[in-house]
Amino acid sequence: MARMFSTPDPSLPPYISLIVQGDYHPSAPIHMCLSVPTGAKALLLSSARQTLIRSLREYNDEWLLTDSGTGNTCHSSSKVDILLVPIFVCGCHGVT
């Protein structure tokens, strides 16, 4: 499984918008959201709240357990919005 960050201190180069898709560990979206630049907000989209919560609990990310509620990380988490987006399947056939 790919790692989002090579070090336990998440940081990214400057960007305006970013979409990440791939086979990452369950806490990778949280790490991404906590790494937004100062003054910016992060938006995490999820189609299944319970699945997101369950996968985070089962993965048991040590860094999130020890550091997510402290100092700058706690401040960064207040800048994250989680939007639950239902997935709709459209079976459109024969459309030209």
N, C-alpha and C positions, 0 to 999 in steps of 0.2 A: 504494500500500500504506500502510495506517495505521501511525503510529508510536505505540509504547506510552508514550514519554516525550518531552517537548519539549526537554529538555536532556540532555547526556551524563551527568549525575549523577542516577541513578534514585532517585526518592522518591515515595511515595504518601501520601495522607491516612490517618489511622487507620482500621482495619477489623478485624473479627473473622474473617471468612472472605470469600474472593473467588474467583469463577470468571470467567475471561475467555474469550470465544469470538469468533472473527473472523479476518479476513485480515491478520495481522501478520507482520512480518519474522521469519525463523527464530530470531533470538536474543532476541526479545521474552520468551519464557518464562524465559530465563536472567536477563534484567534484572529481571523480576518477582520471581523467587526471591531475587535479591541485595538486593532492596529491603525485605525483611521487617523489621519492627521488632526492635530489640535484645531478645534473650531469646526470640524466637519461632523456629520452624522452618518451612521451606517444603517442600512436597511437589509435585514435578513428575511428572505422569503422561504416559507416552508409550506408544503401541502398537507402535512400531517403533524399536528402538535404533539400527540402522544408518542408517535414514532420518533420525533426529534428528542423528546425528553428521555424516552427509554434508551435510545442509542447513546446519548450522552452519559446516562447513568452506567450503562453496561461497559462503555469504553473506559470510564474511570480515569480521566486525564489528570495526572498528578499536578501539573502546573495550574490548571483551573481550580483544583481542590485547595491548593496552598496559597495562590496569589490572586485569584479573581475578586476577592472581596476586600483588597487592601489598596491604599494609596491611589496612584494614578490609574491603576486598572479599574478600581471601583468607579472613579470619575468617568473613565472611558465607557464603562458599561451603561452609564446613564445616558450616553449619546447613541445608543443602539435601539432601533425599533424592530420588532419582529412582526411580520405581516403573514397571517395565515391565508394562503391562496388556494382555493379548491381547484382541483384539476378536472377539466371538462374534456371528455372524449367526443369528438365529432366524427361521425361516420358519413361523410359527404362523398357520394359516388356519382360519377357521370357528370361532374361539373366541368363546363368548358369555358 
